[in-house]
Each structure stands twice: as structure tokens, then as C-alpha cells.
Amino acid sequence: MLVLLFTSILTHSQDVKVKSGKILLDGKEVGRISDNKQVYTFSSLDGKALFTTQQKAKTLIDGSTSNWLVVTDLSDNKTND
């Protein structure tokens, strides 16, 4: 059973890479990414900005750090924060 599960996962996996600001899925360009001071903007192939991500961090009382991403939809400026 496990062999079938892993075989299925491996045969349907996709290769995602980022090179020179281009997002490549199985070698085909599907979008663009740019960054400006830790704010990453994801755009369509025609250059229309779709959403941004920004990493946030907070030091907790016990000295550990909590990290999260704030995603902003640029069509309506709604965030998950």
C-alpha cells in the first residue's frame, strides 16, 4: 500500500523553480516574482501584480520567535493578518 502511495506522489509531483524573477513549473514560465525589502510581489505573465507576501516575526516572553507570512490580495487589499 505504501509503495502505491509513494509511486503516486512521485509520478504526479511538479518541479517548481524560481530563476531570475521567473516562476517555472516543470520548466514552463507561469508567473513572476520580485522583492523590495522583504516584501515579495507575485505577478502574472503579463506583469499584473496579483498579491504580496511579507514575513513578520515576534519574540515571545520565553525568548522563542514566532514567524508568519502576511498575504495581501492586491485586487481588494485584503490580508490574512
Summary of the structure (lengths in Angstrom):
residues: 81
radius of gyration: 17.4
end to end distance: 40.4
largest distance: 46.8
contacts: 159
relative contact order: 0.12
helix: 14%
strand: 54%
